[in-house]
Amino acid sequence: MSKPVLYLKNASIFQRESLILSEVNVSVEKGEFVYLIGKTGTGKSSFMKTLYGDIPLMEGEGEIVDFNLKTLKENDIPFLRRKLGVVFQDFKLLNDRTVNENLLFVLKATGWTDKKAMDSKVEEVLNKVAMKTKGFKFPYQLSGGEQQRVAIARALLNDPELILADEPTGNLDPQTSVEVMEVLQEINKNGNTILMATHDYALLLKYPSKTLKCDENQIFEVVQKTV
């Protein structure tokens, strides 16, 4: 059996001095689609931030895409993030650049230099999220759902081993949430591993999958029908 893409063992997660989550034991295998649920303030975002290096792991063991979270140095974080795709609730697109320019900016920042290869990669990822005709538009000219599709395309640019989606439908209406979820489902079917934090239980019922819950400083797996 292959090594998990992500695992934490007896991990404790702190925000400054405050203990947010304790005795975290989590494993995500290659190709899985895993939900992370829980009420606001139960530690979902702190957990996600620990995974992409925004919060240091102070106690326990943790490894993500072959990076040791316990010994992670600041210099390692850009390299870690090249192996991750991160999708945020508020898109985080650059409004003064077109969709294509947003994606090219990320490729340049992560070491790409071949213009032809970069243009080809941008076309490829926009095609995966059904946005290939919108590359010339600026983010403010797009709907919320379209902006999130672009954000997902951006997360795919460096062929990440794991996509971390932090409330990717949190700012979207129910119909648009379903459309974005369909995109994520398709990407998962094509082999991408996804960990998605959400409080949208309707999506869990429509697209059931392995579910982790944050509650009372713990993370534990829940059976779908008890969600």
N, C-alpha and C positions, 0 to 999 in steps of 0.2 A: 504493500500500500504506500502511495506517495506521501511525502511530508505535507502537513497542513500549510495552507497559504498564510494562515494566522493562528497563533495560539497564545493564550495567557494562562499561567498557572499560579494560583495563590497570589494574584496581583492585587495591590491596593492603589487606588487612583486618588490623588489629592489635587485640590485647587488651592495653591499657596499652602496654608496650614490646615485647611479643612479637608477631612476625609469624605470623599464623595462616594466611592465604591470600594468594598473590601472583599477579599477572598474570591476574586474573579477567576473563574476557570472556563475558558471559551476556546473552541476550536472551529475553524472554518476550513473545509476541504476545497480543493481546486474544483471549480465548476458549480459550486453551490450558489443558491440564492437564499440569503439569510436576512430576515427582518430583525430590527432592534426596536422594541416598543417600550412605552412607559410614559407616565404623565410628565408634564413640564416640570423641570427641576429635579428629576430622579437620576440624572447623570448621563443621559444619552450623548449629549454634545461633548461632555468631558471625556467620555470613553472614546468618541471619534477623534477628538483632538489629540489624545494620547497615541492613537494609531498612526496619525500622520505627523507626529513629532512636535505638536504645539505645546503639549504638556508632558514633562518628563515622567517616566515610570519610576517611582521611588522604591517600591517594594514588590517582591515576587519576580516571576519570570515572564518574559514576553518576547515573541518573535513575529515579525511580519515581513513577508516576501524576502526572507533570508537576512533581515536586519534585526539585530538584537536591541529591543527597546530599552533594556536596562542600561546598556553601555553606549547608547546612541549619542554621538557628538554633534554639535551644531553644524560642523562641516559636512556631516553625513546626510543631513536632512534634505538638501536638494536632490541627492542621489536616490534617497528613499522615495521621494515624491515623484521621481521619474518612473518608478515601478508601480506607482499607485495612480488611479484616476480618482479625483475628488470632485464631487458634484455638490454644490451648496444650494440652500433654499433660495437665496437672493441672487443667484446666477453669477454675480461677480464678473460680468463682461465689461469691456472698456467701451464706453459710449461714444468716444471720439474716433473709433475705428470701425470699419465694416466687419461683418462676420468673418470674411476671409482674412482680413488683417489681424483680427483677434487670434485666429488659429495660427497664422504665420508667426505672430509675436511669440507664442508659446514654443513653437518649433525652434525658432532662433534662440530663445532663452535656454532651451535644453540641448543645444549643441548641433542642430541641423544646419547644413551650409549649402547643400545642393538644391538650387531653386526649383529644378524640374521635379525632383523627388518630393520637395515640400509641397508644391502645387498638387502633385498627385495624391499625397497623403491627405491634404485638406479636402480634396474632392471625394476621396474614399470615405472619410469619416462623416462628411455631410450627407453622403448618399445613404449611410447606415441609419441616419436619423431622419431621412426623408426631407432634407433641407438643401439639396444640392442647387436649387434654383434661387436661393436666398442669400448667396454669398456676398453679393454687392450691397446688401442692405446694412444699415446701422442698427444696433440693438434696439434703440428707441422706436424704430419703425416696425418692430416685431411684437406679436402678442406675447404674453407671459409664457404660454406653452411653447411657442417657437424659440424664445430665449432659452428655455430650459433644454430644449433639444440641442441647441448650439452648445450649451454648457456640457451636455453629455458627449457631444462630438469632441469637444475640447479634452474631455477626460479620456477619450479613446486614442488620442494622438500618438502616444508613445507605447501603444500595445500593452497596457498595464496588466499585471498579474492579478490585481484586485481593484475593484471600483468601490469607493466609499461614498455613498449617497446620503447626505445629511438632510433629511426632510425635503427631498427633491420636489414633492408636490405640495409643500406647505403653503405656498402663495398662489395656488392654482384652484380654479373651480373644479367641481367633481368630474365633468366631462373631459376637461383638459388633463386632469390628473390621470384618468384612464388612458388617454392617448400617450402621455409620457410613460406610463407604466408599461404599455404595450411595447414601446421602444426598448425599455430596460429588459423586458422579458425576452425580446428577440435577441438582444445582445447577449443575454445569459445563455440562450439556446445555442448561440454560436461559440460558446466556450468561455466567456468572461465570468469570473467569480464576482459576485456583488453582495455587499453588506449595506443594507438600507435602513437608516433610522426613520421612523415614521410614527405619527399618531393617527393616521388615517385607517381606521379599522375596516372600513368598507373595502379598501384595496386588499387587505389580508384575506377577507372572505372571498373576494373575487379571484385572487391569485394566491391560494394557500401555499405556504412553504415553511421551512424551518424557521422558528421564531424564538428569539431571545427577549426576555423582559427585564427592564430595570425597575426595581422596587425595593424600598427599605435598605438602601446601600448594597444591594446584591444584584447580580445578573444570573438568570436561570432560564433554561429552556422550558417552553410551555407547549402543551398539546394544543393543536389548532382550535379545537372546538371550545376550549376554555378561555380563549382570548377575549 
